[in-house]
Amino acid sequence: MTKTAPNAVPFFIDTHCHLDAAEFDADRDAVYAAAIGGGVDALVIPAVSRDNFAAVAATCERYPGCLPAWGLHPMYLQVHRHEHLADLRAQIEAQRPVAVGEIGLDFFVKDLDPAAQEFFLVEQLKIAKDYDLPVLLHCRKANDPLLKHLRRIGVRGGIAHAFNGSPQQADEFIKLGFKLGFGGAFTWTRANNLRRLAVDLPLETIVLETDSPDIPPAWIGRGRNAPGELPRIAQVLAELRGLDIDSVAQTTTRNARELLRLD
């Protein structure tokens, strides 16, 4: 557990940040420095396809606070091939990640074949189980099908990234050993369901994330999100729950460290 000394900057873990993305090519060093300087102690960088394994690896090599996750994202279904699953295993063997991800189901995008998505999800859940790794889950309009596969395969928990389901679905993920990822989406005042969840869920079940450069918080609007926004996102969570920022920082950081086995 990261401990915060009196008057020190609280420490946070961004459990989902695509720092390797092209949106950061012009100023990646500055973006990373701003995050670390603001108290973001570690950043989990998930891959989305075999084609960006190298970019994620290079990012994690350049920036010591960055930790890789390897996976095949459902929204990149058109580039995935069955042989990429063997490449995923090889990448895990070559560079042990903190998780398998970003994987999951996206039934919101209409032209993504559901059956093909489920094939890659199931095979990657099996890989995560084989290596005793948690998973980072992308899920839109597919919480119940995803939960069905998780119950059947039985991975070692993980994070339901950008969780946007019901309280009942949240409870089901939690029963399976998952934490729920909260980021910029709940900072918008119109996000009533997410804000209720952010208040009502036990703090021990929540981890923080930015999904940079995506899902910007309310104060950015349509602009590029960045990992340095995480402390302010945490401040919104603290205010909604009536807690001090240190309590939110310590608990969410402990949640992430224990789940990802960072201690």
Short mmCIF file of the C-alpha atoms (twelve columns), coordinates in Angstrom:
data_MODEL
# 
_entry.id   MODEL 
# 
loop_
_atom_site.group_PDB 
_atom_site.id 
_atom_site.type_symbol 
_atom_site.label_atom_id 
_atom_site.label_alt_id 
_atom_site.label_comp_id 
_atom_site.label_asym_id 
_atom_site.label_seq_id 
_atom_site.Cartn_x 
_atom_site.Cartn_y 
_atom_site.Cartn_z 
_atom_site.pdbx_PDB_model_num 
ATOM 1   C CA . MET A 1   0.000   0.000   0.000   1 
ATOM 2   C CA . THR A 2   1.193   3.502   -0.825  1 
ATOM 3   C CA . LYS A 3   1.148   5.666   2.281   1 
ATOM 4   C CA . THR A 4   0.727   9.405   2.181   1 
ATOM 5   C CA . ALA A 5   2.784   11.444  4.630   1 
ATOM 6   C CA . PRO A 6   1.208   14.540  6.223   1 
ATOM 7   C CA . ASN A 7   1.058   17.443  3.739   1 
ATOM 8   C CA . ALA A 8   2.422   15.207  0.951   1 
ATOM 9   C CA . VAL A 9   0.891   14.857  -2.496  1 
ATOM 10  C CA . PRO A 10  -1.482  11.842  -2.474  1 
ATOM 11  C CA . PHE A 11  -0.472  8.973   -4.740  1 
ATOM 12  C CA . PHE A 12  -2.757  7.520   -7.400  1 
ATOM 13  C CA . ILE A 13  -2.683  4.711   -9.956  1 
ATOM 14  C CA . ASP A 14  -4.193  5.324   -13.379 1 
ATOM 15  C CA . THR A 15  -5.425  1.803   -14.055 1 
ATOM 16  C CA . HIS A 16  -6.212  2.507   -17.710 1 
ATOM 17  C CA . CYS A 17  -4.219  4.939   -19.849 1 
ATOM 18  C CA . HIS A 18  -3.267  4.702   -23.543 1 
ATOM 19  C CA . LEU A 19  -0.139  6.825   -23.277 1 
ATOM 20  C CA . ASP A 20  1.198   5.065   -26.384 1 
ATOM 21  C CA . ALA A 21  -1.596  6.556   -28.535 1 
ATOM 22  C CA . ALA A 22  -0.779  8.850   -31.449 1 
ATOM 23  C CA . GLU A 23  -2.568  11.730  -29.717 1 
ATOM 24  C CA . PHE A 24  0.432   11.980  -27.384 1 
ATOM 25  C CA . ASP A 25  3.166   11.820  -30.025 1 
ATOM 26  C CA . ALA A 26  3.866   15.563  -29.905 1 
ATOM 27  C CA . ASP A 27  4.224   15.920  -26.124 1 
ATOM 28  C CA . ARG A 28  4.325   12.482  -24.484 1 
ATOM 29  C CA . ASP A 29  7.297   13.351  -22.246 1 
ATOM 30  C CA . ALA A 30  5.492   16.416  -20.897 1 
ATOM 31  C CA . VAL A 31  2.230   14.519  -20.386 1 
ATOM 32  C CA . TYR A 32  4.018   11.807  -18.408 1 
ATOM 33  C CA . ALA A 33  5.975   14.344  -16.359 1 
ATOM 34  C CA . ALA A 34  2.790   16.236  -15.490 1 
ATOM 35  C CA . ALA A 35  1.104   13.045  -14.328 1 
ATOM 36  C CA . ILE A 36  4.009   11.934  -12.154 1 
ATOM 37  C CA . GLY A 37  4.453   15.450  -10.785 1 
ATOM 38  C CA . GLY A 38  0.789   15.564  -9.844  1 
ATOM 39  C CA . GLY A 39  0.941   12.360  -7.831  1 
ATOM 40  C CA . VAL A 40  0.102   9.641   -10.366 1 
ATOM 41  C CA . ASP A 41  2.456   6.961   -9.112  1 
ATOM 42  C CA . ALA A 42  1.844   4.377   -11.849 1 
ATOM 43  C CA . LEU A 43  0.011   4.077   -15.166 1 
ATOM 44  C CA . VAL A 44  -1.306  0.841   -16.653 1 
ATOM 45  C CA . ILE A 45  -0.919  0.895   -20.450 1 
ATOM 46  C CA . PRO A 46  -3.224  -1.650  -22.160 1 
ATOM 47  C CA . ALA A 47  -2.557  -2.911  -25.654 1 
ATOM 48  C CA . VAL A 48  -5.423  -3.100  -28.145 1 
ATOM 49  C CA . SER A 49  -4.013  -5.307  -30.909 1 
ATOM 50  C CA . ARG A 50  -0.919  -7.271  -31.796 1 
ATOM 51  C CA . ASP A 51  0.127   -4.324  -33.945 1 
ATOM 52  C CA . ASN A 52  0.581   -2.024  -30.963 1 
ATOM 53  C CA . PHE A 53  2.379   -4.453  -28.644 1 
ATOM 54  C CA . ALA A 54  5.649   -2.795  -29.687 1 
ATOM 55  C CA . ALA A 55  4.349   0.723   -28.967 1 
ATOM 56  C CA . VAL A 56  3.128   -0.286  -25.518 1 
ATOM 57  C CA . ALA A 57  6.429   -2.037  -24.783 1 
ATOM 58  C CA . ALA A 58  8.411   1.031   -25.894 1 
ATOM 59  C CA . THR A 59  6.261   3.334   -23.760 1 
ATOM 60  C CA . CYS A 60  6.720   1.167   -20.679 1 
ATOM 61  C CA . GLU A 61  10.461  0.943   -21.293 1 
ATOM 62  C CA . ARG A 62  10.828  4.727   -21.650 1 
ATOM 63  C CA . TYR A 63  8.669   5.702   -18.664 1 
ATOM 64  C CA . PRO A 64  9.381   3.805   -15.435 1 
ATOM 65  C CA . GLY A 65  5.920   4.456   -13.983 1 
ATOM 66  C CA . CYS A 66  4.198   2.684   -16.896 1 
ATOM 67  C CA . LEU A 67  3.110   -0.945  -16.628 1 
ATOM 68  C CA . PRO A 68  1.988   -3.034  -19.636 1 
ATOM 69  C CA . ALA A 69  -1.129  -5.091  -20.212 1 
ATOM 70  C CA . TRP A 70  -1.390  -7.237  -23.341 1 
ATOM 71  C CA . GLY A 71  -4.648  -7.920  -25.125 1 
ATOM 72  C CA . LEU A 72  -6.790  -7.815  -28.263 1 
ATOM 73  C CA . HIS A 73  -9.521  -5.158  -28.000 1 
ATOM 74  C CA . PRO A 74  -12.983 -5.975  -29.429 1 
ATOM 75  C CA . MET A 75  -13.186 -2.679  -31.346 1 
ATOM 76  C CA . TYR A 76  -10.107 -3.730  -33.369 1 
ATOM 77  C CA . LEU A 77  -11.762 -6.971  -34.404 1 
ATOM 78  C CA . GLN A 78  -11.076 -6.316  -38.101 1 
ATOM 79  C CA . VAL A 79  -7.294  -6.619  -37.571 1 
ATOM 80  C CA . HIS A 80  -7.284  -9.619  -35.226 1 
ATOM 81  C CA . ARG A 81  -6.351  -13.049 -36.564 1 
ATOM 82  C CA . HIS A 82  -6.504  -16.388 -34.790 1 
ATOM 83  C CA . GLU A 83  -2.713  -16.619 -34.834 1 
ATOM 84  C CA . HIS A 84  -2.545  -13.399 -32.832 1 
ATOM 85  C CA . LEU A 85  -3.644  -15.395 -29.803 1 
ATOM 86  C CA . ALA A 86  -0.358  -17.316 -30.003 1 
ATOM 87  C CA . ASP A 87  1.425   -13.976 -30.352 1 
ATOM 88  C CA . LEU A 88  -0.345  -12.798 -27.192 1 
ATOM 89  C CA . ARG A 89  0.960   -15.798 -25.285 1 
ATOM 90  C CA . ALA A 90  4.454   -15.140 -26.623 1 
ATOM 91  C CA . GLN A 91  4.263   -11.506 -25.555 1 
ATOM 92  C CA . ILE A 92  3.203   -12.498 -22.038 1 
ATOM 93  C CA . GLU A 93  6.159   -14.891 -21.890 1 
ATOM 94  C CA . ALA A 94  8.538   -12.193 -23.139 1 
ATOM 95  C CA . GLN A 95  7.313   -9.387  -20.877 1 
ATOM 96  C CA . ARG A 96  5.116   -10.285 -17.936 1 
ATOM 97  C CA . PRO A 97  2.182   -7.853  -17.820 1 
ATOM 98  C CA . VAL A 98  0.096   -6.730  -14.855 1 
ATOM 99  C CA . ALA A 99  -3.035  -7.953  -16.682 1 
ATOM 100 C CA . VAL A 100 -4.472  -9.313  -19.904 1 
ATOM 101 C CA . GLY A 101 -6.228  -6.439  -21.612 1 
ATOM 102 C CA . GLU A 102 -7.785  -4.572  -23.054 1 
ATOM 103 C CA . ILE A 103 -10.264 -7.316  -23.898 1 
ATOM 104 C CA . GLY A 104 -14.018 -7.629  -23.795 1 
ATOM 105 C CA . LEU A 105 -17.247 -7.168  -25.738 1 
ATOM 106 C CA . ASP A 106 -18.698 -4.174  -27.540 1 
ATOM 107 C CA . PHE A 107 -22.297 -4.673  -28.664 1 
ATOM 108 C CA . PHE A 108 -22.803 -0.911  -29.012 1 
ATOM 109 C CA . VAL A 109 -20.905 -0.787  -32.319 1 
ATOM 110 C CA . LYS A 110 -23.281 -2.471  -34.760 1 
ATOM 111 C CA . ASP A 111 -20.794 -3.719  -37.378 1 
ATOM 112 C CA . LEU A 112 -18.663 -5.735  -34.933 1 
ATOM 113 C CA . ASP A 113 -19.570 -9.411  -35.240 1 
ATOM 114 C CA . PRO A 114 -20.753 -10.576 -31.779 1 
ATOM 115 C CA . ALA A 115 -19.747 -14.191 -32.322 1 
ATOM 116 C CA . ALA A 116 -16.219 -13.246 -33.383 1 
ATOM 117 C CA . GLN A 117 -15.927 -10.910 -30.412 1 
ATOM 118 C CA . GLU A 118 -16.966 -13.686 -28.049 1 
ATOM 119 C CA . PHE A 119 -14.452 -16.072 -29.599 1 
ATOM 120 C CA . PHE A 120 -11.530 -13.705 -28.947 1 
ATOM 121 C CA . LEU A 121 -12.850 -12.851 -25.481 1 
ATOM 122 C CA . VAL A 122 -13.131 -16.486 -24.426 1 
ATOM 123 C CA . GLU A 123 -9.710  -17.422 -25.774 1 
ATOM 124 C CA . GLN A 124 -8.122  -14.485 -23.966 1 
ATOM 125 C CA . LEU A 125 -9.904  -15.323 -20.723 1 
ATOM 126 C CA . LYS A 126 -8.392  -18.807 -21.026 1 
ATOM 127 C CA . ILE A 127 -4.956  -17.256 -21.538 1 
ATOM 128 C CA . ALA A 128 -5.422  -15.045 -18.469 1 
ATOM 129 C CA . LYS A 129 -6.410  -18.086 -16.438 1 
ATOM 130 C CA . ASP A 130 -3.410  -20.065 -17.683 1 
ATOM 131 C CA . TYR A 131 -1.048  -17.287 -16.556 1 
ATOM 132 C CA . ASP A 132 -3.002  -16.425 -13.379 1 
ATOM 133 C CA . LEU A 133 -3.452  -12.832 -14.511 1 
ATOM 134 C CA . PRO A 134 -6.358  -10.436 -13.965 1 
ATOM 135 C CA . VAL A 135 -8.141  -8.958  -16.983 1 
ATOM 136 C CA . LEU A 136 -8.952  -5.406  -18.057 1 
ATOM 137 C CA . LEU A 137 -12.434 -5.491  -19.530 1 
ATOM 138 C CA . HIS A 138 -13.949 -3.244  -22.160 1 
ATOM 139 C CA . CYS A 139 -17.731 -3.640  -22.110 1 
ATOM 140 C CA . ARG A 140 -20.485 -1.692  -23.838 1 
ATOM 141 C CA . LYS A 141 -24.062 -2.967  -23.965 1 
ATOM 142 C CA . ALA A 142 -22.786 -6.442  -23.076 1 
ATOM 143 C CA . ASN A 143 -22.414 -6.755  -19.303 1 
ATOM 144 C CA . ASP A 144 -24.600 -9.842  -18.955 1 
ATOM 145 C CA . PRO A 145 -22.974 -11.866 -21.783 1 
ATOM 146 C CA . LEU A 146 -19.564 -10.902 -20.448 1 
ATOM 147 C CA . LEU A 147 -20.503 -11.963 -16.909 1 
ATOM 148 C CA . LYS A 148 -21.679 -15.310 -18.306 1 
ATOM 149 C CA . HIS A 149 -18.257 -16.011 -19.780 1 
ATOM 150 C CA . LEU A 150 -16.472 -14.865 -16.627 1 
ATOM 151 C CA . ARG A 151 -18.520 -17.241 -14.480 1 
ATOM 152 C CA . ARG A 152 -17.792 -20.128 -16.827 1 
ATOM 153 C CA . ILE A 153 -14.042 -19.618 -17.182 1 
ATOM 154 C CA . GLY A 154 -13.186 -18.282 -13.745 1 
ATOM 155 C CA . VAL A 155 -10.295 -15.843 -14.179 1 
ATOM 156 C CA . ARG A 156 -8.498  -14.205 -11.253 1 
ATOM 157 C CA . GLY A 157 -10.644 -11.084 -11.208 1 
ATOM 158 C CA . GLY A 158 -9.729  -7.843  -12.884 1 
ATOM 159 C CA . ILE A 159 -11.175 -4.423  -13.655 1 
ATOM 160 C CA . ALA A 160 -14.468 -3.649  -15.363 1 
ATOM 161 C CA . HIS A 161 -13.054 -0.619  -17.171 1 
ATOM 162 C CA . ALA A 162 -15.328 2.438   -17.559 1 
ATOM 163 C CA . PHE A 163 -18.097 0.588   -15.763 1 
ATOM 164 C CA . ASN A 164 -21.533 1.776   -16.834 1 
ATOM 165 C CA . GLY A 165 -23.887 -1.002  -15.785 1 
ATOM 166 C CA . SER A 166 -26.576 -1.361  -13.165 1 
ATOM 167 C CA . PRO A 167 -26.040 -1.764  -9.408  1 
ATOM 168 C CA . GLN A 168 -27.008 -5.425  -9.804  1 
ATOM 169 C CA . GLN A 169 -24.415 -5.949  -12.528 1 
ATOM 170 C CA . ALA A 170 -21.841 -4.151  -10.391 1 
ATOM 171 C CA . ASP A 171 -22.559 -6.605  -7.581  1 
ATOM 172 C CA . GLU A 172 -22.042 -9.547  -9.951  1 
ATOM 173 C CA . PHE A 173 -18.654 -8.256  -11.091 1 
ATOM 174 C CA . ILE A 174 -17.638 -7.681  -7.479  1 
ATOM 175 C CA . LYS A 175 -18.660 -11.241 -6.531  1 
ATOM 176 C CA . LEU A 176 -16.283 -12.483 -9.243  1 
ATOM 177 C CA . GLY A 177 -13.342 -10.577 -7.759  1 
ATOM 178 C CA . PHE A 178 -13.511 -7.496  -9.975  1 
ATOM 179 C CA . LYS A 179 -12.948 -3.840  -9.222  1 
ATOM 180 C CA . LEU A 180 -14.931 -1.213  -11.097 1 
ATOM 181 C CA . GLY A 181 -13.091 1.483   -13.033 1 
ATOM 182 C CA . PHE A 182 -14.285 5.088   -12.661 1 
ATOM 183 C CA . GLY A 183 -12.893 8.014   -14.625 1 
ATOM 184 C CA . GLY A 184 -13.936 11.169  -16.382 1 
ATOM 185 C CA . ALA A 185 -17.462 10.024  -17.266 1 
ATOM 186 C CA . PHE A 186 -18.851 10.364  -13.739 1 
ATOM 187 C CA . THR A 187 -17.549 13.944  -13.381 1 
ATOM 188 C CA . TRP A 188 -20.319 15.179  -15.693 1 
ATOM 189 C CA . THR A 189 -23.329 16.370  -13.683 1 
ATOM 190 C CA . ARG A 190 -25.732 14.719  -16.136 1 
ATOM 191 C CA . ALA A 191 -24.198 11.267  -15.518 1 
ATOM 192 C CA . ASN A 192 -26.772 10.449  -12.856 1 
ATOM 193 C CA . ASN A 193 -26.405 6.662   -12.882 1 
ATOM 194 C CA . LEU A 194 -22.610 6.758   -12.715 1 
ATOM 195 C CA . ARG A 195 -22.634 9.363   -9.959  1 
ATOM 196 C CA . ARG A 196 -25.027 7.253   -7.885  1 
ATOM 197 C CA . LEU A 197 -22.774 4.248   -8.338  1 
ATOM 198 C CA . ALA A 198 -19.700 6.312   -7.425  1 
ATOM 199 C CA . VAL A 199 -21.392 7.244   -4.151  1 
ATOM 200 C CA . ASP A 200 -23.152 3.980   -3.288  1 
ATOM 201 C CA . LEU A 201 -20.558 1.333   -4.150  1 
ATOM 202 C CA . PRO A 202 -18.099 0.409   -1.395  1 
ATOM 203 C CA . LEU A 203 -14.915 2.414   -1.925  1 
ATOM 204 C CA . GLU A 204 -12.997 -0.870  -1.634  1 
ATOM 205 C CA . THR A 205 -14.494 -1.912  -4.988  1 
ATOM 206 C CA . ILE A 206 -13.432 1.186   -6.964  1 
ATOM 207 C CA . VAL A 207 -10.254 1.938   -8.900  1 
ATOM 208 C CA . LEU A 208 -9.491  5.149   -10.765 1 
ATOM 209 C CA . GLU A 209 -8.632  5.553   -14.430 1 
ATOM 210 C CA . THR A 210 -8.525  8.131   -17.186 1 
ATOM 211 C CA . ASP A 211 -8.669  6.067   -20.413 1 
ATOM 212 C CA . SER A 212 -6.493  8.862   -21.833 1 
ATOM 213 C CA . PRO A 213 -6.746  10.270  -24.438 1 
ATOM 214 C CA . ASP A 214 -10.444 9.312   -24.329 1 
ATOM 215 C CA . ILE A 215 -13.356 9.855   -21.879 1 
ATOM 216 C CA . PRO A 216 -12.420 13.426  -20.907 1 
ATOM 217 C CA . PRO A 217 -13.746 14.803  -17.627 1 
ATOM 218 C CA . ALA A 218 -16.269 17.639  -17.552 1 
ATOM 219 C CA . TRP A 219 -13.695 20.436  -17.247 1 
ATOM 220 C CA . ILE A 220 -11.989 19.350  -20.483 1 
ATOM 221 C CA . GLY A 221 -15.162 18.965  -22.495 1 
ATOM 222 C CA . ARG A 222 -14.325 17.532  -25.906 1 
ATOM 223 C CA . GLY A 223 -10.576 17.988  -25.476 1 
ATOM 224 C CA . ARG A 224 -7.842  15.392  -25.096 1 
ATOM 225 C CA . ASN A 225 -7.808  13.620  -21.763 1 
ATOM 226 C CA . ALA A 226 -4.488  12.983  -19.982 1 
ATOM 227 C CA . PRO A 227 -3.304  10.945  -16.976 1 
ATOM 228 C CA . GLY A 228 -2.509  14.144  -15.098 1 
ATOM 229 C CA . GLU A 229 -6.269  14.693  -14.713 1 
ATOM 230 C CA . LEU A 230 -6.561  11.711  -12.362 1 
ATOM 231 C CA . PRO A 231 -6.061  13.641  -9.082  1 
ATOM 232 C CA . ARG A 232 -8.851  16.044  -10.005 1 
ATOM 233 C CA . ILE A 233 -11.102 13.108  -10.954 1 
ATOM 234 C CA . ALA A 234 -10.334 11.657  -7.528  1 
ATOM 235 C CA . GLN A 235 -11.245 14.984  -5.943  1 
ATOM 236 C CA . VAL A 236 -14.696 14.839  -7.560  1 
ATOM 237 C CA . LEU A 237 -15.153 11.328  -6.168  1 
ATOM 238 C CA . ALA A 238 -14.112 12.532  -2.721  1 
ATOM 239 C CA . GLU A 239 -16.571 15.421  -2.843  1 
ATOM 240 C CA . LEU A 240 -19.455 13.223  -3.996  1 
ATOM 241 C CA . ARG A 241 -18.797 10.782  -1.167  1 
ATOM 242 C CA . GLY A 242 -18.091 13.431  1.480   1 
ATOM 243 C CA . LEU A 243 -14.541 12.168  2.029   1 
ATOM 244 C CA . ASP A 244 -11.130 13.788  2.089   1 
ATOM 245 C CA . ILE A 245 -8.880  13.281  -0.903  1 
ATOM 246 C CA . ASP A 246 -6.294  11.310  1.083   1 
ATOM 247 C CA . SER A 247 -8.878  8.645   1.968   1 
ATOM 248 C CA . VAL A 248 -9.884  8.262   -1.662  1 
ATOM 249 C CA . ALA A 249 -6.252  8.172   -2.812  1 
ATOM 250 C CA . GLN A 250 -5.145  5.612   -0.260  1 
ATOM 251 C CA . THR A 251 -8.086  3.262   -0.715  1 
ATOM 252 C CA . THR A 252 -8.253  3.305   -4.520  1 
ATOM 253 C CA . THR A 253 -4.473  2.946   -4.771  1 
ATOM 254 C CA . ARG A 254 -4.527  0.020   -2.362  1 
ATOM 255 C CA . ASN A 255 -7.344  -1.566  -4.388  1 
ATOM 256 C CA . ALA A 256 -5.296  -1.322  -7.585  1 
ATOM 257 C CA . ARG A 257 -2.065  -2.522  -5.989  1 
ATOM 258 C CA . GLU A 258 -3.695  -5.579  -4.468  1 
ATOM 259 C CA . LEU A 259 -5.592  -6.502  -7.621  1 
ATOM 260 C CA . LEU A 260 -2.579  -6.068  -9.925  1 
ATOM 261 C CA . ARG A 261 -0.140  -7.514  -7.343  1 
ATOM 262 C CA . LEU A 262 2.090   -4.460  -7.432  1 
ATOM 263 C CA . ASP A 263 3.358   -4.758  -3.843  1 
# 
